[in-house]
C-alpha cells in the first residue's frame, strides 16, 4: 500500500491518501489538491510529490 500525507507536501492538512500504486496516489492527490486546496498539480509538482509517497 502506498501512502501520502498531505502535510508532507507542505499543506496544513491531516489528509492521508492511500492506494495500491504510485499512479493512483498521484491521481487522488491531484484531485484532493484541486478540490480542497484550490491548487492544480503541475507535472513538476507531481515529480516532487512522488518522492513523498511511502510504502506501508
mmCIF file of the N, C-alpha and C atoms, coordinates in Angstrom:
data_MODEL
# 
_entry.id   MODEL 
# 
loop_
_atom_site.group_PDB 
_atom_site.id 
_atom_site.type_symbol 
_atom_site.label_atom_id 
_atom_site.label_alt_id 
_atom_site.label_comp_id 
_atom_site.label_asym_id 
_atom_site.label_entity_id 
_atom_site.label_seq_id 
_atom_site.pdbx_PDB_ins_code 
_atom_site.Cartn_x 
_atom_site.Cartn_y 
_atom_site.Cartn_z 
_atom_site.occupancy 
_atom_site.B_iso_or_equiv 
_atom_site.pdbx_formal_charge 
_atom_site.auth_seq_id 
_atom_site.auth_comp_id 
_atom_site.auth_asym_id 
_atom_site.auth_atom_id 
_atom_site.pdbx_PDB_model_num 
ATOM 1   N N  . UNK A 1 1  ? 0.851   -1.183 0.000   1.00 0.00 ? 1  UNK A N  1 
ATOM 2   C CA . UNK A 1 1  ? 0.000   0.000  0.000   1.00 0.00 ? 1  UNK A CA 1 
ATOM 3   C C  . UNK A 1 1  ? 0.891   1.238  0.000   1.00 0.00 ? 1  UNK A C  1 
ATOM 4   N N  . UNK A 1 2  ? 0.620   2.150  -0.900  1.00 0.00 ? 2  UNK A N  1 
ATOM 5   C CA . UNK A 1 2  ? 1.350   3.422  -0.996  1.00 0.00 ? 2  UNK A CA 1 
ATOM 6   C C  . UNK A 1 2  ? 0.570   4.487  -0.220  1.00 0.00 ? 2  UNK A C  1 
ATOM 7   N N  . UNK A 1 3  ? 1.294   5.345  0.480   1.00 0.00 ? 3  UNK A N  1 
ATOM 8   C CA . UNK A 1 3  ? 0.656   6.351  1.331   1.00 0.00 ? 3  UNK A CA 1 
ATOM 9   C C  . UNK A 1 3  ? 1.321   7.711  1.136   1.00 0.00 ? 3  UNK A C  1 
ATOM 10  N N  . UNK A 1 4  ? 0.480   8.744  1.125   1.00 0.00 ? 4  UNK A N  1 
ATOM 11  C CA . UNK A 1 4  ? 0.957   10.117 1.060   1.00 0.00 ? 4  UNK A CA 1 
ATOM 12  C C  . UNK A 1 4  ? 0.210   10.938 2.091   1.00 0.00 ? 4  UNK A C  1 
ATOM 13  N N  . UNK A 1 5  ? 0.956   11.626 2.946   1.00 0.00 ? 5  UNK A N  1 
ATOM 14  C CA . UNK A 1 5  ? 0.369   12.543 3.916   1.00 0.00 ? 5  UNK A CA 1 
ATOM 15  C C  . UNK A 1 5  ? 0.393   13.931 3.292   1.00 0.00 ? 5  UNK A C  1 
ATOM 16  N N  . UNK A 1 6  ? -0.757  14.554 3.210   1.00 0.00 ? 6  UNK A N  1 
ATOM 17  C CA . UNK A 1 6  ? -0.863  15.875 2.593   1.00 0.00 ? 6  UNK A CA 1 
ATOM 18  C C  . UNK A 1 6  ? 0.072   16.876 3.283   1.00 0.00 ? 6  UNK A C  1 
ATOM 19  N N  . UNK A 1 7  ? 0.202   16.777 4.573   1.00 0.00 ? 7  UNK A N  1 
ATOM 20  C CA . UNK A 1 7  ? 1.073   17.694 5.319   1.00 0.00 ? 7  UNK A CA 1 
ATOM 21  C C  . UNK A 1 7  ? 2.523   17.604 4.836   1.00 0.00 ? 7  UNK A C  1 
ATOM 22  N N  . UNK A 1 8  ? 2.940   16.416 4.376   1.00 0.00 ? 8  UNK A N  1 
ATOM 23  C CA . UNK A 1 8  ? 4.308   16.263 3.869   1.00 0.00 ? 8  UNK A CA 1 
ATOM 24  C C  . UNK A 1 8  ? 4.540   17.088 2.607   1.00 0.00 ? 8  UNK A C  1 
ATOM 25  N N  . UNK A 1 9  ? 3.447   17.418 1.909   1.00 0.00 ? 9  UNK A N  1 
ATOM 26  C CA . UNK A 1 9  ? 3.545   18.222 0.692   1.00 0.00 ? 9  UNK A CA 1 
ATOM 27  C C  . UNK A 1 9  ? 3.484   19.720 1.001   1.00 0.00 ? 9  UNK A C  1 
ATOM 28  N N  . UNK A 1 10 ? 3.457   20.060 2.292   1.00 0.00 ? 10 UNK A N  1 
ATOM 29  C CA . UNK A 1 10 ? 3.532   21.453 2.690   1.00 0.00 ? 10 UNK A CA 1 
ATOM 30  C C  . UNK A 1 10 ? 2.204   22.103 3.042   1.00 0.00 ? 10 UNK A C  1 
ATOM 31  N N  . UNK A 1 11 ? 1.131   21.318 3.070   1.00 0.00 ? 11 UNK A N  1 
ATOM 32  C CA . UNK A 1 11 ? -0.174  21.874 3.417   1.00 0.00 ? 11 UNK A CA 1 
ATOM 33  C C  . UNK A 1 11 ? -0.471  21.629 4.889   1.00 0.00 ? 11 UNK A C  1 
ATOM 34  N N  . UNK A 1 12 ? -1.212  22.548 5.486   1.00 0.00 ? 12 UNK A N  1 
ATOM 35  C CA . UNK A 1 12 ? -1.677  22.373 6.862   1.00 0.00 ? 12 UNK A CA 1 
ATOM 36  C C  . UNK A 1 12 ? -2.950  21.538 6.778   1.00 0.00 ? 12 UNK A C  1 
ATOM 37  N N  . UNK A 1 13 ? -2.762  20.223 6.611   1.00 0.00 ? 13 UNK A N  1 
ATOM 38  C CA . UNK A 1 13 ? -3.870  19.325 6.305   1.00 0.00 ? 13 UNK A CA 1 
ATOM 39  C C  . UNK A 1 13 ? -3.539  17.940 6.850   1.00 0.00 ? 13 UNK A C  1 
ATOM 40  N N  . UNK A 1 14 ? -4.527  17.300 7.449   1.00 0.00 ? 14 UNK A N  1 
ATOM 41  C CA . UNK A 1 14 ? -4.320  15.984 8.041   1.00 0.00 ? 14 UNK A CA 1 
ATOM 42  C C  . UNK A 1 14 ? -4.718  14.835 7.107   1.00 0.00 ? 14 UNK A C  1 
ATOM 43  N N  . UNK A 1 15 ? -5.045  15.150 5.851   1.00 0.00 ? 15 UNK A N  1 
ATOM 44  C CA . UNK A 1 15 ? -5.473  14.112 4.903   1.00 0.00 ? 15 UNK A CA 1 
ATOM 45  C C  . UNK A 1 15 ? -4.346  13.121 4.629   1.00 0.00 ? 15 UNK A C  1 
ATOM 46  N N  . UNK A 1 16 ? -4.727  11.866 4.490   1.00 0.00 ? 16 UNK A N  1 
ATOM 47  C CA . UNK A 1 16 ? -3.798  10.797 4.132   1.00 0.00 ? 16 UNK A CA 1 
ATOM 48  C C  . UNK A 1 16 ? -4.400  10.076 2.931   1.00 0.00 ? 16 UNK A C  1 
ATOM 49  N N  . UNK A 1 17 ? -3.624  9.959  1.886   1.00 0.00 ? 17 UNK A N  1 
ATOM 50  C CA . UNK A 1 17 ? -4.076  9.299  0.662   1.00 0.00 ? 17 UNK A CA 1 
ATOM 51  C C  . UNK A 1 17 ? -3.384  7.952  0.578   1.00 0.00 ? 17 UNK A C  1 
ATOM 52  N N  . UNK A 1 18 ? -4.187  6.903  0.346   1.00 0.00 ? 18 UNK A N  1 
ATOM 53  C CA . UNK A 1 18 ? -3.642  5.553  0.238   1.00 0.00 ? 18 UNK A CA 1 
ATOM 54  C C  . UNK A 1 18 ? -4.184  4.884  -1.014  1.00 0.00 ? 18 UNK A C  1 
ATOM 55  N N  . UNK A 1 19 ? -3.321  4.150  -1.691  1.00 0.00 ? 19 UNK A N  1 
ATOM 56  C CA . UNK A 1 19 ? -3.718  3.398  -2.874  1.00 0.00 ? 19 UNK A CA 1 
ATOM 57  C C  . UNK A 1 19 ? -2.680  2.312  -3.127  1.00 0.00 ? 19 UNK A C  1 
ATOM 58  N N  . UNK A 1 20 ? -3.016  1.423  -4.055  1.00 0.00 ? 20 UNK A N  1 
ATOM 59  C CA . UNK A 1 20 ? -2.117  0.307  -4.352  1.00 0.00 ? 20 UNK A CA 1 
ATOM 60  C C  . UNK A 1 20 ? -0.911  0.730  -5.177  1.00 0.00 ? 20 UNK A C  1 
ATOM 61  N N  . UNK A 1 21 ? -1.081  1.752  -6.018  1.00 0.00 ? 21 UNK A N  1 
ATOM 62  C CA . UNK A 1 21 ? 0.024   2.164  -6.895  1.00 0.00 ? 21 UNK A CA 1 
ATOM 63  C C  . UNK A 1 21 ? 0.343   3.640  -6.707  1.00 0.00 ? 21 UNK A C  1 
ATOM 64  N N  . UNK A 1 22 ? 1.561   3.996  -7.099  1.00 0.00 ? 22 UNK A N  1 
ATOM 65  C CA . UNK A 1 22 ? 2.008   5.385  -7.044  1.00 0.00 ? 22 UNK A CA 1 
ATOM 66  C C  . UNK A 1 22 ? 1.116   6.258  -7.934  1.00 0.00 ? 22 UNK A C  1 
ATOM 67  N N  . UNK A 1 23 ? 0.744   5.738  -9.096  1.00 0.00 ? 23 UNK A N  1 
ATOM 68  C CA . UNK A 1 23 ? -0.101  6.491  -10.029 1.00 0.00 ? 23 UNK A CA 1 
ATOM 69  C C  . UNK A 1 23 ? -1.465  6.813  -9.413  1.00 0.00 ? 23 UNK A C  1 
ATOM 70  N N  . UNK A 1 24 ? -2.047  5.836  -8.728  1.00 0.00 ? 24 UNK A N  1 
ATOM 71  C CA . UNK A 1 24 ? -3.336  6.068  -8.071  1.00 0.00 ? 24 UNK A CA 1 
ATOM 72  C C  . UNK A 1 24 ? -3.213  7.125  -6.977  1.00 0.00 ? 24 UNK A C  1 
ATOM 73  N N  . UNK A 1 25 ? -2.135  7.069  -6.208  1.00 0.00 ? 25 UNK A N  1 
ATOM 74  C CA . UNK A 1 25 ? -1.907  8.059  -5.152  1.00 0.00 ? 25 UNK A CA 1 
ATOM 75  C C  . UNK A 1 25 ? -1.787  9.444  -5.772  1.00 0.00 ? 25 UNK A C  1 
ATOM 76  N N  . UNK A 1 26 ? -1.019  9.555  -6.855  1.00 0.00 ? 26 UNK A N  1 
ATOM 77  C CA . UNK A 1 26 ? -0.846  10.852 -7.507  1.00 0.00 ? 26 UNK A CA 1 
ATOM 78  C C  . UNK A 1 26 ? -2.165  11.381 -8.055  1.00 0.00 ? 26 UNK A C  1 
ATOM 79  N N  . UNK A 1 27 ? -2.978  10.519 -8.643  1.00 0.00 ? 27 UNK A N  1 
ATOM 80  C CA . UNK A 1 27 ? -4.281  10.951 -9.164  1.00 0.00 ? 27 UNK A CA 1 
ATOM 81  C C  . UNK A 1 27 ? -5.178  11.457 -8.039  1.00 0.00 ? 27 UNK A C  1 
ATOM 82  N N  . UNK A 1 28 ? -5.216  10.704 -6.939  1.00 0.00 ? 28 UNK A N  1 
ATOM 83  C CA . UNK A 1 28 ? -6.036  11.113 -5.794  1.00 0.00 ? 28 UNK A CA 1 
ATOM 84  C C  . UNK A 1 28 ? -5.490  12.397 -5.166  1.00 0.00 ? 28 UNK A C  1 
ATOM 85  N N  . UNK A 1 29 ? -4.172  12.512 -5.103  1.00 0.00 ? 29 UNK A N  1 
ATOM 86  C CA . UNK A 1 29 ? -3.549  13.708 -4.530  1.00 0.00 ? 29 UNK A CA 1 
ATOM 87  C C  . UNK A 1 29 ? -3.869  14.934 -5.380  1.00 0.00 ? 29 UNK A C  1 
ATOM 88  N N  . UNK A 1 30 ? -3.830  14.785 -6.685  1.00 0.00 ? 30 UNK A N  1 
ATOM 89  C CA . UNK A 1 30 ? -4.138  15.908 -7.577  1.00 0.00 ? 30 UNK A CA 1 
ATOM 90  C C  . UNK A 1 30 ? -5.592  16.347 -7.394  1.00 0.00 ? 30 UNK A C  1 
ATOM 91  N N  . UNK A 1 31 ? -6.500  15.384 -7.278  1.00 0.00 ? 31 UNK A N  1 
ATOM 92  C CA . UNK A 1 31 ? -7.909  15.703 -7.074  1.00 0.00 ? 31 UNK A CA 1 
ATOM 93  C C  . UNK A 1 31 ? -8.106  16.377 -5.710  1.00 0.00 ? 31 UNK A C  1 
ATOM 94  N N  . UNK A 1 32 ? -7.447  15.862 -4.689  1.00 0.00 ? 32 UNK A N  1 
ATOM 95  C CA . UNK A 1 32 ? -7.532  16.448 -3.346  1.00 0.00 ? 32 UNK A CA 1 
ATOM 96  C C  . UNK A 1 32 ? -6.997  17.885 -3.356  1.00 0.00 ? 32 UNK A C  1 
ATOM 97  N N  . UNK A 1 33 ? -5.847  18.080 -3.977  1.00 0.00 ? 33 UNK A N  1 
ATOM 98  C CA . UNK A 1 33 ? -5.244  19.415 -4.024  1.00 0.00 ? 33 UNK A CA 1 
ATOM 99  C C  . UNK A 1 33 ? -6.177  20.406 -4.711  1.00 0.00 ? 33 UNK A C  1 
ATOM 100 N N  . UNK A 1 34 ? -6.822  19.960 -5.776  1.00 0.00 ? 34 UNK A N  1 
ATOM 101 C CA . UNK A 1 34 ? -7.715  20.842 -6.529  1.00 0.00 ? 34 UNK A CA 1 
ATOM 102 C C  . UNK A 1 34 ? -8.979  21.172 -5.739  1.00 0.00 ? 34 UNK A C  1 
ATOM 103 N N  . UNK A 1 35 ? -9.619  20.154 -5.174  1.00 0.00 ? 35 UNK A N  1 
ATOM 104 C CA . UNK A 1 35 ? -10.906 20.368 -4.518  1.00 0.00 ? 35 UNK A CA 1 
ATOM 105 C C  . UNK A 1 35 ? -10.773 20.984 -3.127  1.00 0.00 ? 35 UNK A C  1 
ATOM 106 N N  . UNK A 1 36 ? -9.741  20.601 -2.386  1.00 0.00 ? 36 UNK A N  1 
ATOM 107 C CA . UNK A 1 36 ? -9.606  21.065 -1.003  1.00 0.00 ? 36 UNK A CA 1 
ATOM 108 C C  . UNK A 1 36 ? -8.731  22.319 -0.896  1.00 0.00 ? 36 UNK A C  1 
ATOM 109 N N  . UNK A 1 37 ? -7.644  22.348 -1.660  1.00 0.00 ? 37 UNK A N  1 
ATOM 110 C CA . UNK A 1 37 ? -6.681  23.439 -1.519  1.00 0.00 ? 37 UNK A CA 1 
ATOM 111 C C  . UNK A 1 37 ? -6.693  24.419 -2.696  1.00 0.00 ? 37 UNK A C  1 
ATOM 112 N N  . UNK A 1 38 ? -7.527  24.154 -3.703  1.00 0.00 ? 38 UNK A N  1 
ATOM 113 C CA . UNK A 1 38 ? -7.626  25.004 -4.893  1.00 0.00 ? 38 UNK A CA 1 
ATOM 114 C C  . UNK A 1 38 ? -6.271  25.176 -5.573  1.00 0.00 ? 38 UNK A C  1 
ATOM 115 N N  . UNK A 1 39 ? -5.534  24.052 -5.670  1.00 0.00 ? 39 UNK A N  1 
ATOM 116 C CA . UNK A 1 39 ? -4.204  24.042 -6.284  1.00 0.00 ? 39 UNK A CA 1 
ATOM 117 C C  . UNK A 1 39 ? -4.205  23.010 -7.404  1.00 0.00 ? 39 UNK A C  1 
ATOM 118 N N  . UNK A 1 40 ? -3.747  23.427 -8.577  1.00 0.00 ? 40 UNK A N  1 
ATOM 119 C CA . UNK A 1 40 ? -3.596  22.486 -9.688  1.00 0.00 ? 40 UNK A CA 1 
ATOM 120 C C  . UNK A 1 40 ? -2.186  21.921 -9.652  1.00 0.00 ? 40 UNK A C  1 
ATOM 121 N N  . UNK A 1 41 ? -2.084  20.602 -9.684  1.00 0.00 ? 41 UNK A N  1 
ATOM 122 C CA . UNK A 1 41 ? -0.781  19.939 -9.622  1.00 0.00 ? 41 UNK A CA 1 
ATOM 123 C C  . UNK A 1 41 ? -0.156  19.931 -11.016 1.00 0.00 ? 41 UNK A C  1 
ATOM 124 N N  . UNK A 1 42 ? 1.001   20.544 -11.124 1.00 0.00 ? 42 UNK A N  1 
ATOM 125 C CA . UNK A 1 42 ? 1.742   20.569 -12.387 1.00 0.00 ? 42 UNK A CA 1 
ATOM 126 C C  . UNK A 1 42 ? 2.587   19.298 -12.486 1.00 0.00 ? 42 UNK A C  1 
ATOM 127 N N  . UNK A 1 43 ? 3.079   18.979 -13.678 1.00 0.00 ? 43 UNK A N  1 
ATOM 128 C CA . UNK A 1 43 ? 3.972   17.815 -13.799 1.00 0.00 ? 43 UNK A CA 1 
ATOM 129 C C  . UNK A 1 43 ? 5.200   17.919 -12.888 1.00 0.00 ? 43 UNK A C  1 
ATOM 130 N N  . UNK A 1 44 ? 5.713   19.126 -12.716 1.00 0.00 ? 44 UNK A N  1 
ATOM 131 C CA . UNK A 1 44 ? 6.868   19.330 -11.836 1.00 0.00 ? 44 UNK A CA 1 
ATOM 132 C C  . UNK A 1 44 ? 6.500   19.029 -10.382 1.00 0.00 ? 44 UNK A C  1 
ATOM 133 N N  . UNK A 1 45 ? 5.326   19.498 -9.975  1.00 0.00 ? 45 UNK A N  1 
ATOM 134 C CA . UNK A 1 45 ? 4.862   19.222 -8.610  1.00 0.00 ? 45 UNK A CA 1 
ATOM 135 C C  . UNK A 1 45 ? 4.654   17.721 -8.414  1.00 0.00 ? 45 UNK A C  1 
ATOM 136 N N  . UNK A 1 46 ? 4.109   17.063 -9.417  1.00 0.00 ? 46 UNK A N  1 
ATOM 137 C CA . UNK A 1 46 ? 3.868   15.621 -9.327  1.00 0.00 ? 46 UNK A CA 1 
ATOM 138 C C  . UNK A 1 46 ? 5.178   14.871 -9.105  1.00 0.00 ? 46 UNK A C  1 
ATOM 139 N N  . UNK A 1 47 ? 6.236   15.296 -9.769  1.00 0.00 ? 47 UNK A N  1 
ATOM 140 C CA . UNK A 1 47 ? 7.544   14.655 -9.585  1.00 0.00 ? 47 UNK A CA 1 
ATOM 141 C C  . UNK A 1 47 ? 8.032   14.829 -8.152  1.00 0.00 ? 47 UNK A C  1 
ATOM 142 N N  . UNK A 1 48 ? 7.803   16.002 -7.578  1.00 0.00 ? 48 UNK A N  1 
ATOM 143 C CA . UNK A 1 48 ? 8.205   16.248 -6.183  1.00 0.00 ? 48 UNK A CA 1 
ATOM 144 C C  . UNK A 1 48 ? 7.340   15.435 -5.231  1.00 0.00 ? 48 UNK A C  1 
ATOM 145 N N  . UNK A 1 49 ? 6.050   15.358 -5.522  1.00 0.00 ? 49 UNK A N  1 
ATOM 146 C CA . UNK A 1 49 ? 5.134   14.603 -4.676  1.00 0.00 ? 49 UNK A CA 1 
ATOM 147 C C  . UNK A 1 49 ? 5.499   13.125 -4.670  1.00 0.00 ? 49 UNK A C  1 
ATOM 148 N N  . UNK A 1 50 ? 5.946   12.610 -5.813  1.00 0.00 ? 50 UNK A N  1 
ATOM 149 C CA . UNK A 1 50 ? 6.349   11.191 -5.899  1.00 0.00 ? 50 UNK A CA 1 
ATOM 150 C C  . UNK A 1 50 ? 7.382   10.834 -4.830  1.00 0.00 ? 50 UNK A C  1 
ATOM 151 N N  . UNK A 1 51 ? 8.265   11.778 -4.535  1.00 0.00 ? 51 UNK A N  1 
ATOM 152 C CA . UNK A 1 51 ? 9.323   11.494 -3.556  1.00 0.00 ? 51 UNK A CA 1 
ATOM 153 C C  . UNK A 1 51 ? 8.777   11.398 -2.140  1.00 0.00 ? 51 UNK A C  1 
ATOM 154 N N  . UNK A 1 52 ? 7.546   11.872 -1.926  1.00 0.00 ? 52 UNK A N  1 
ATOM 155 C CA . UNK A 1 52 ? 6.938   11.871 -0.590  1.00 0.00 ? 52 UNK A CA 1 
ATOM 156 C C  . UNK A 1 52 ? 6.081   10.628 -0.335  1.00 0.00 ? 52 UNK A C  1 
ATOM 157 N N  . UNK A 1 53 ? 5.832   9.843  -1.374  1.00 0.00 ? 53 UNK A N  1 
ATOM 158 C CA . UNK A 1 53 ? 4.991   8.650  -1.237  1.00 0.00 ? 53 UNK A CA 1 
ATOM 159 C C  . UNK A 1 53 ? 5.798   7.562  -0.541  1.00 0.00 ? 53 UNK A C  1 
ATOM 160 N N  . UNK A 1 54 ? 5.185   6.996  0.493   1.00 0.00 ? 54 UNK A N  1 
ATOM 161 C CA . UNK A 1 54 ? 5.842   5.946  1.284   1.00 0.00 ? 54 UNK A CA 1 
ATOM 162 C C  . UNK A 1 54 ? 5.120   4.613  1.083   1.00 0.00 ? 54 UNK A C  1 
ATOM 163 N N  . UNK A 1 55 ? 5.865   3.537  1.209   1.00 0.00 ? 55 UNK A N  1 
ATOM 164 C CA . UNK A 1 55 ? 5.297   2.197  1.175   1.00 0.00 ? 55 UNK A CA 1 
ATOM 165 C C  . UNK A 1 55 ? 4.947   1.786  2.605   1.00 0.00 ? 55 UNK A C  1 
ATOM 166 N N  . UNK A 1 56 ? 3.707   1.367  2.816   1.00 0.00 ? 56 UNK A N  1 
ATOM 167 C CA . UNK A 1 56 ? 3.276   0.966  4.166   1.00 0.00 ? 56 UNK A CA 1 
ATOM 168 C C  . UNK A 1 56 ? 2.970   -0.516 4.175   1.00 0.00 ? 56 UNK A C  1 
# 
